Amino acid sequence: MVVFHFLGSFNQEKSFQSLTVRVAGVVGAAASEEVEEAAVVVVASVAAAAVVEEVANLRSAAEVEEGALEVEEEAADEEVEVGVEEEEEVDLKEENKLLSNHTGMLKHPGVFIARGKEDALVTRNLVPGSEVYGEKRISVENEGEKIEYRVWNPFRSKLAAAIMGGVDAIHMPPGSRVLYLGAASGTTVSHASDVVGPEGLVYAVEFSHRSGRDLINVAKKRTNIIPIIEDARHPLKYRMLVGMVDTIFADVAQPDQARIVSLNAQHFLKNGGHFVISIKASCIDSTAQPEAVFAAEVKKLQADKLKPQEQLTLEPYERDHAVVVGVFRPPAKKS
């Protein structure tokens, strides 16, 4: 910011030099006018000449004062401009400071909170410089290393809504393998890809070919995503592509979604593995109360050796939705 003050001083010098020339011009003009008047009106008294000279002096003094005011105004404008730039720079530094002081891994490894003017749920971008669905990106300097995070919008992701709602665990630590049923265009899948990291793997199953094309495009940049364009009701069709997984996440919004999760769990979920299922009440029974629908789905899961451990609604992010988290074939308790 020193450069701006120096330029301000330099501009003031130039203004004073210009002012000196102007004042000299005015005095010269006044003197010339006085001589001409004396030549024409010879009979003018010495007193009258003194009056004319006094008027000229007053005019010169007025010009000088006006010039000084102009210089002061210019200097004040420059100081205001410099002050604005300094303020913007301070705001930017303060914002970066707040962002760099993120709280870290909440209780979900790989998921972070960015502290700024508005707190935001974020994941560390597996592909820096690239976005998936127009989400905001945040770059933070941390001990000389530049780290990029992607904002995770809970209004566009059931999994993010569950995290913001206070779910105890999503069971997707870095390095884990996840089977994602109902991957759609890859919005939440991309964040799951960030969370499990380069050592992890996300098998993303989507039935719609239109959404599947978008999913494939996302997977082109993210090598830990394996897109599978198949019906999740028929896991045997992709049994050669999917290995044993640690967690199943399901967002299929189908009346038989409990059965879909159970079938895939029997083929791919390891004993003691976990499942996270998003239940949309209206897709199962639009006439029943959401609470009754959720309770009925939990009973179906229990019947297939899927033991629910936690349930929460997704208000205010999703209406009439709940997330159920549980464990598959839990190991027998030691007596």
C-alpha positions in Angstrom: 0.0 0.0 0.0 3.0 2.3 0.2 3.0 2.6 -3.5 -0.4 4.3 -3.5 0.8 6.9 -0.9 3.8 7.7 -3.0 1.7 8.1 -6.1 -0.5 10.4 -4.1 2.4 12.6 -3.1 3.7 12.7 -6.6 0.3 13.8 -7.9 0.2 16.5 -5.3 3.6 17.9 -6.4 2.4 18.0 -10.0 -0.8 19.7 -8.9 1.1 22.4 -7.1 3.5 23.0 -10.0 0.5 23.4 -12.3 -1.1 25.7 -9.8 2.0 27.9 -9.7 1.9 28.4 -13.5 -1.8 29.2 -13.3 -1.3 31.8 -10.5 1.6 33.4 -12.4 -0.6 33.6 -15.5 -3.4 35.3 -13.5 -1.0 37.8 -12.0 0.6 38.5 -15.4 -2.8 39.0 -16.9 -3.9 41.3 -14.1 -0.6 43.3 -14.4 -1.0 43.6 -18.1 -4.6 44.8 -17.7 -3.5 47.4 -15.1 -0.8 48.8 -17.5 -3.3 49.0 -20.4 -5.8 50.8 -18.1 -3.1 53.2 -16.9 -2.2 54.0 -20.5 -5.7 54.8 -21.6 -6.9 56.6 -18.5 -3.9 58.9 -17.8 -5.9 61.1 -15.5 -6.5 58.2 -13.0 -5.3 59.0 -9.6 -2.7 57.1 -7.6 -5.5 56.1 -5.3 -7.5 54.5 -8.1 -4.5 52.7 -9.3 -4.0 51.3 -5.8 -7.6 50.1 -5.8 -7.1 48.3 -9.1 -3.9 46.7 -7.7 -5.8 45.6 -4.6 -8.5 44.0 -6.6 -5.9 42.2 -8.7 -4.3 40.9 -5.5 -7.6 39.8 -4.2 -8.3 37.9 -7.4 -4.9 36.2 -7.2 -5.4 35.3 -3.6 -8.8 33.8 -4.5 -7.2 31.8 -7.4 -4.5 30.5 -5.0 -7.1 29.5 -2.4 -9.3 27.7 -5.0 -6.2 25.8 -6.3 -5.3 24.7 -2.8 -8.8 23.4 -2.3 -8.6 21.4 -5.5 -5.3 19.9 -4.4 -6.8 19.0 -1.0 -9.8 17.4 -2.6 -7.6 15.3 -5.0 -5.5 14.2 -2.1 -8.6 13.3 -0.1 -10.0 11.2 -3.0 -6.7 9.3 -3.3 -6.7 8.6 0.4 -10.3 7.3 0.1 -9.4 5.0 -2.8 -6.4 3.6 -1.0 -8.5 3.1 2.1 -11.1 1.1 0.1 -8.4 -1.1 -1.4 -6.9 -1.7 2.0 -10.3 -2.6 3.5 -11.0 -5.1 0.6 -7.6 -6.7 1.2 -8.2 -7.0 4.9 -11.7 -8.6 4.2 -10.1 -11.1 1.8 -7.4 -12.0 4.3 -9.9 -12.3 7.1 -12.1 -14.6 4.9 -9.2 -16.8 4.0 -8.2 -16.9 7.7 -11.7 -18.1 8.6 -11.8 -20.7 5.8 -8.4 -22.0 6.7 -9.6 -22.5 10.3 -12.2 -25.1 9.3 -13.1 -27.4 12.2 -11.9 -30.5 10.3 -13.5 -33.9 10.2 -16.7 -33.3 12.3 -17.4 -36.9 13.3 -17.4 -38.1 9.7 -13.9 -38.7 8.3 -13.5 -36.8 5.0 -16.3 -34.3 5.6 -15.5 -30.8 6.7 -17.1 -27.5 7.7 -15.8 -24.3 6.1 -16.0 -21.4 8.5 -16.8 -18.1 6.7 -19.6 -15.5 6.4 -21.8 -18.6 6.1 -20.7 -22.0 7.3 -20.8 -24.7 4.5 -20.5 -28.4 4.4 -17.6 -29.3 2.1 -15.5 -32.3 0.9 -11.9 -32.1 -0.3 -11.9 -32.1 -4.1 -10.4 -35.3 -5.5 -10.0 -33.4 -8.8 -8.8 -29.9 -8.0 -10.0 -27.3 -10.5 -13.0 -29.4 -11.6 -16.6 -29.1 -10.6 -19.5 -31.6 -11.2 -22.8 -29.8 -10.9 -21.9 -26.1 -10.7 -21.1 -26.2 -7.0 -18.9 -23.6 -5.4 -15.2 -24.4 -4.7 -13.1 -23.0 -1.9 -9.3 -22.9 -2.0 -7.4 -22.8 1.4 -3.7 -22.3 2.0 -2.6 -24.7 4.7 1.1 -24.8 5.7 2.2 -23.8 2.2 -0.1 -26.4 0.6 -3.2 -25.2 -1.5 -6.2 -27.4 -0.8 -9.5 -27.2 -2.7 -12.9 -28.0 -1.2 -16.3 -28.4 -2.9 -19.4 -27.1 -1.2 -21.9 -29.9 -0.5 -25.5 -28.7 -0.7 -27.8 -30.5 1.7 -30.8 -29.4 -0.4 -29.5 -31.4 -3.3 -28.1 -34.5 -1.5 -29.9 -36.9 0.9 -26.5 -37.9 2.3 -25.5 -34.3 3.0 -29.0 -33.6 4.5 -28.5 -36.6 6.9 -25.1 -35.2 7.9 -26.5 -31.8 8.6 -29.4 -33.4 10.5 -26.9 -35.0 12.9 -26.6 -38.6 11.8 -24.0 -40.4 14.0 -22.1 -42.1 11.1 -22.3 -42.5 7.4 -19.7 -45.4 7.4 -17.6 -44.1 4.5 -14.1 -43.5 5.8 -11.3 -42.8 3.5 -10.2 -46.0 1.7 -13.6 -47.7 2.1 -15.6 -49.4 -0.7 -19.2 -48.2 -1.2 -22.0 -49.6 -3.3 -24.3 -46.7 -4.3 -27.8 -47.6 -5.5 -29.7 -44.9 -7.4 -26.7 -42.9 -8.4 -28.6 -40.6 -10.8 -26.4 -38.0 -12.5 -23.6 -38.3 -9.9 -24.1 -35.3 -7.7 -23.9 -37.2 -4.3 -21.7 -39.9 -5.9 -19.0 -37.3 -6.6 -18.9 -36.2 -2.9 -18.8 -39.9 -1.8 -15.8 -40.1 -4.2 -14.2 -37.2 -2.4 -14.9 -38.7 1.0 -13.5 -42.2 0.3 -10.5 -40.7 -1.4 -8.1 -42.1 -4.0 -7.7 -45.4 -2.1 -11.4 -46.0 -1.9 -14.0 -47.1 -4.5 -17.6 -46.2 -5.3 -19.7 -48.6 -7.4 -22.4 -46.4 -8.7 -25.6 -48.2 -10.0 -28.1 -46.2 -12.1 -31.0 -47.6 -14.2 -31.8 -44.5 -16.3 -29.7 -44.2 -19.4 -30.1 -40.4 -19.6 -28.8 -40.0 -16.0 -26.3 -42.7 -16.7 -24.6 -40.7 -19.4 -24.0 -37.9 -16.9 -22.7 -40.4 -14.4 -20.2 -41.8 -16.9 -19.0 -38.3 -17.6 -18.4 -37.7 -13.9 -16.5 -41.0 -13.7 -14.2 -40.1 -16.5 -12.4 -37.6 -14.2 -12.8 -39.6 -11.0 -11.0 -42.9 -11.3 -12.5 -44.2 -8.0 -16.0 -44.3 -9.5 -17.2 -47.3 -11.4 -20.5 -46.5 -13.2 -22.9 -49.3 -13.7 -26.0 -48.7 -15.9 -28.3 -51.5 -14.7 -31.4 -52.1 -12.6 -30.5 -52.5 -9.0 -33.3 -55.1 -8.7 -31.0 -57.5 -10.5 -27.6 -57.5 -8.8 -26.6 -60.7 -10.7 -26.3 -58.7 -13.8 -23.4 -56.7 -12.4 -22.0 -59.3 -10.0 -18.8 -59.5 -12.1 -18.1 -55.8 -11.7 -18.7 -55.4 -8.0 -16.6 -56.9 -5.2 -17.4 -57.1 -1.5 -18.2 -53.6 -0.1 -18.1 -52.0 3.4 -21.2 -49.9 2.9 -24.3 -49.7 0.8 -26.0 -46.4 0.3 -29.4 -46.5 -1.4 -31.6 -43.6 -2.8 -33.8 -45.5 -5.2 -37.2 -44.1 -4.3 -39.1 -47.3 -5.2 -41.9 -49.1 -3.4 -39.7 -52.2 -3.0 -36.5 -50.4 -2.0 -36.1 -52.4 1.2 -36.0 -55.6 -0.9 -33.6 -54.0 -3.4 -31.2 -53.1 -0.5 -31.6 -56.6 0.9 -30.8 -58.4 -2.4 -27.6 -56.3 -2.9 -26.5 -56.8 0.7 -26.7 -60.5 0.3 -24.5 -60.4 -2.7 -22.0 -57.7 -2.0 -22.1 -56.4 1.6 -19.6 -58.0 4.0 -20.8 -59.4 7.3 -20.7 -56.5 9.8 -20.9 -54.0 7.0 -23.3 -51.1 7.1 -26.2 -49.7 5.1 -27.6 -46.2 4.7 -31.0 -46.0 3.1 -33.0 -42.9 2.2 -36.8 -43.6 2.4 -39.3 -41.4 0.6 -42.6 -42.1 2.2 -44.8 -41.0 -0.7 -43.0 -43.4 -3.1 -44.0 -46.3 -0.9 -47.5 -45.4 0.3 -48.8 -41.9 -0.5 -52.0 -42.5 1.6 -50.3 -43.4 4.9 -48.6 -41.2 7.4 -44.8 -40.9 6.8 -44.0 -42.2 10.3 -46.1 -45.4 9.6 -44.3 -45.9 6.3 -40.9 -45.5 7.9 -41.8 -48.0 10.7 -43.0 -50.6 8.1 -39.8 -50.3 6.1 -37.7 -50.8 9.2 -39.5 -54.1 9.9 -38.8 -55.3 6.4 -35.1 -54.6 6.8 -35.0 -56.4 10.1 -36.6 -59.5 8.5 -33.7 -59.6 6.0 -30.9 -59.5 8.7 -30.4 -55.8 8.2 -30.4 -54.4 11.7 -31.3 -50.7 11.9 -29.3 -48.7 14.4 -30.4 -45.1 13.7 -33.3 -43.3 12.1 -33.8 -39.6 11.4 -36.0 -37.4 9.2 -34.4 -35.0 6.7 -36.4 -31.9 7.5 -36.0 -29.1 6.5 -33.9 -30.3 3.5 -36.4 -32.9 2.3 -40.0 -33.3 3.0 -41.4 -36.7 4.2 -38.0 -38.3 3.9 -36.1 -40.4 6.5 -32.6 -42.0 6.6 -32.1 -45.3 8.2 -28.6 -46.5 9.1 -27.8 -50.0 10.2 -25.5 -53.0 10.2 -25.8 -56.2 8.1 -25.4 -59.6 9.9 -23.7 -58.1 13.0 -21.3 -60.4 14.7 -22.7 -62.3 17.6 -22.0 -60.7 21.0 -19.5 -62.5 23.1 -21.1 -63.8 26.3 
